[in-house]
Amino acid sequence: MQNLKEICEEWAPRLGLAHWEIAVRWADEKDLEEMTPWAESDVKFKPCAEKAVIRVKREGDYKQLDRSERHDVEAIVVHELLHLVFPHFTYGEDDGIKDSLFDIGIDRIAKCLVKLKNCPCGDGKGGEKQ
């Protein structure tokens, strides 16, 4: 199982969040009761204080809607970090359609960033192989 803290420490600076105080942890029983059943994770944050808490569910603790995708912990953490990059976007101000569309976009970007990092044509840091 991947180390959540290491993932967060790797990606926060890449996304311009090095100065944020970010706690990341596996969701516990109490968290699972509070979280949306089909969500893999969530983030609670205070933009003005630049503080956040990311909670990640273990595989099997959520209702996976798309069985074709694996539980990619790195992409999940990057997804939540991207919400901190866009703190001005607030949820619950409409019928939920904009929220869903924004979240789908964030998810696509997170997965793409992780794929680019792991690309065999680079060194994992955005550089080219020598």
Secondary structure as UniProt FT lines:
FT   HELIX           4..14
FT   TURN            15..16
FT   TURN            18..19
FT   STRAND          21..26
FT   HELIX           29..34
FT   TURN            37..38
FT   STRAND          41..46
FT   TURN            47..50
FT   STRAND          51..56
FT   TURN            59..60
FT   TURN            67..68
FT   HELIX           73..85
FT   TURN            87..88
FT   HELIX           97..117
FT   TURN            120..121
//
